[in-house]
Amino acid sequence: MIRYHPIDAGVTAPCTGLCLSGMHHSYVFLGKSDPLVEHEGNPFSADFSFTETDGTSRILRVSFDHADIVRVLDEVYLDSEEYGLDRTGLVHRHFAYRVENSRFWNAQSEFYRQMNPAAIHYRFITASACLDVVTAADVQFSSIDDPVDTKRKGRTKGKTGRPGR
């Protein structure tokens, strides 16, 4: 049985109102001062755009100090992947979960699971995409103004319809 444990992402927008708009996964040395020591940290962040009830465009940033495995798939295929399996804990229109016993988790190598016993499977579901992250790091959420929307509001249109002309 797949167990979903809802996580509070700090936004009131339903998952259907969020859209995956960008991701960044870095493979830079962020760890110990000795460069011969294996690095600690492959930081990962994903931005989800959404609109507040007052019409303000915002970005929900989901980030991890380190992420081992990241997958994005169309939300439609999630049902196919979990077809025939019992699921518990899903909340209607909820966005963020910690997941146990998913097919995605079980598909990871036994070696990986033995070497990373603290790893957790996180899942973020929108109306059009599903983001899976496997990591031992804690998830962090932050909500920021959408920089594209902020730029749009500061522009004026001229005769050509182009900003500033």
C-alpha positions as CSV (number, residue, x, y, z in Angstrom):
1,M,0.0,0.0,0.0
2,I,1.3,3.5,-0.9
3,R,1.1,5.9,2.0
4,Y,0.8,9.6,1.4
5,H,1.6,11.9,4.3
6,P,0.5,15.5,3.5
7,I,3.0,18.3,4.1
8,D,1.9,21.9,4.7
9,A,3.6,24.1,2.0
10,G,2.4,27.3,3.5
11,V,0.1,28.3,0.6
12,T,-3.7,28.1,0.3
13,A,-3.8,27.6,-3.4
14,P,-5.0,24.1,-4.4
15,C,-2.6,21.9,-6.3
16,T,-4.6,22.6,-9.5
17,G,-3.7,26.2,-9.2
18,L,0.1,25.6,-9.2
19,C,2.2,25.3,-12.3
20,L,5.8,24.0,-12.4
21,S,7.6,26.9,-13.9
22,G,11.3,26.2,-13.3
23,M,13.9,23.9,-11.7
24,H,17.6,24.2,-10.7
25,H,19.8,21.3,-9.7
26,S,23.4,22.1,-9.0
27,Y,26.3,19.6,-8.8
28,V,28.9,22.0,-7.3
29,F,31.2,21.4,-4.3
30,L,29.4,22.6,-1.3
31,G,30.8,20.5,1.4
32,K,33.9,20.1,3.5
33,S,36.9,22.3,3.1
34,D,39.1,19.5,1.8
35,P,38.5,19.2,-2.0
36,L,39.6,15.5,-1.9
37,V,36.6,14.7,0.4
38,E,33.5,13.8,-1.4
39,H,31.2,16.8,-1.7
40,E,28.1,17.2,0.4
41,G,25.1,18.6,-1.3
42,N,23.5,18.8,-4.7
43,P,21.1,21.6,-4.0
44,F,17.8,21.4,-5.8
45,S,14.9,23.9,-6.2
46,A,11.7,24.0,-8.1
47,D,9.5,27.0,-8.6
48,F,5.7,26.7,-8.9
49,S,3.7,29.7,-10.1
50,F,0.3,30.4,-8.6
51,T,-2.2,33.3,-8.2
52,E,-3.3,34.6,-4.9
53,T,-7.0,35.3,-4.3
54,D,-6.3,39.0,-4.8
55,G,-4.9,38.3,-8.3
56,T,-1.2,38.7,-7.3
57,S,1.1,36.3,-9.0
58,R,3.5,34.4,-6.7
59,I,6.1,31.7,-6.8
60,L,6.2,28.9,-4.4
61,R,9.9,27.7,-4.2
62,V,10.4,24.2,-3.0
63,S,14.1,23.6,-2.1
64,F,16.4,21.0,-0.7
65,D,20.0,21.4,0.4
66,H,20.7,18.1,-1.4
67,A,18.7,15.9,-3.8
68,D,19.8,12.5,-4.9
69,I,17.1,11.6,-7.4
70,V,14.7,14.0,-9.2
71,R,11.9,13.0,-11.6
72,V,9.2,15.1,-13.4
73,L,6.4,13.4,-15.2
74,D,3.0,14.3,-16.5
75,E,0.4,13.9,-13.8
76,V,-1.6,11.7,-16.1
77,Y,1.0,9.0,-15.9
78,L,1.0,8.9,-12.1
79,D,-2.3,7.1,-12.2
80,S,-0.9,4.6,-14.6
81,E,2.1,4.0,-12.5
82,E,0.0,3.4,-9.4
83,Y,-2.8,1.5,-11.1
84,G,-4.0,-1.4,-9.0
85,L,-2.3,-0.3,-5.8
86,D,-4.1,0.7,-2.7
87,R,-3.3,4.3,-1.6
88,T,-4.0,6.0,1.7
89,G,-3.5,9.6,2.9
90,L,-4.2,11.5,-0.4
91,V,-6.0,14.7,0.3
92,H,-8.2,16.3,-2.4
93,R,-6.3,19.1,-4.3
94,H,-3.3,18.9,-1.9
95,F,0.2,19.7,-3.3
96,A,3.0,18.3,-1.1
97,Y,3.5,14.9,0.3
98,R,6.0,12.5,1.9
99,V,5.4,9.1,0.3
100,E,6.1,5.6,1.5
101,N,6.2,2.4,-0.6
102,S,5.6,4.0,-4.0
103,R,6.6,2.2,-7.2
104,F,9.0,5.0,-7.9
105,W,10.7,4.4,-4.5
106,N,10.7,0.7,-4.9
107,A,12.3,1.0,-8.4
108,Q,15.4,2.5,-6.8
109,S,18.3,0.1,-6.5
110,E,18.7,-1.9,-3.3
111,F,22.3,-0.5,-3.1
112,Y,20.9,3.1,-3.1
113,R,18.4,2.3,-0.4
114,Q,21.0,0.5,1.8
115,M,23.5,3.3,1.4
116,N,20.9,6.0,2.1
117,P,18.6,4.7,4.9
118,A,17.5,8.2,5.8
119,A,16.3,9.0,2.3
120,I,12.7,10.1,1.9
121,H,10.5,10.2,-1.2
122,Y,8.8,13.6,-1.6
123,R,6.0,14.2,-4.2
124,F,4.6,17.5,-5.4
125,I,1.5,17.2,-7.5
126,T,-0.1,19.9,-9.7
127,A,-2.8,19.7,-12.3
128,S,-0.3,19.0,-15.1
129,A,2.9,17.7,-13.5
130,C,4.3,15.5,-10.7
131,L,7.7,16.2,-9.2
132,D,9.4,13.4,-7.2
133,V,12.5,14.1,-5.1
134,V,14.4,11.4,-3.2
135,T,16.7,12.8,-0.5
136,A,17.7,12.7,3.1
137,A,17.5,16.5,3.3
138,D,14.5,18.4,4.7
139,V,12.2,20.2,2.3
140,Q,12.0,24.0,2.6
141,F,9.2,26.2,1.3
142,S,9.2,29.9,0.5
143,S,6.7,32.1,-1.3
144,I,8.0,35.1,-3.3
145,D,6.6,37.6,-5.7
146,D,6.7,36.5,-9.3
147,P,9.4,38.6,-10.9
148,V,7.7,38.3,-14.3
149,D,4.4,39.6,-13.0
150,T,6.2,42.5,-11.1
151,K,8.0,43.5,-14.4
152,R,4.7,43.4,-16.2
153,K,2.9,45.7,-13.7
154,G,5.7,48.3,-14.0
155,R,5.4,48.5,-17.8
156,T,3.2,50.8,-19.9
157,K,2.1,50.0,-23.4
158,G,2.4,52.4,-26.3
159,K,0.8,52.4,-29.7
160,T,2.8,49.3,-30.9
161,G,1.6,47.3,-27.9
162,R,5.2,46.7,-26.9
163,P,6.3,47.8,-23.4
164,G,8.0,51.2,-23.3
165,R,7.3,52.1,-27.0
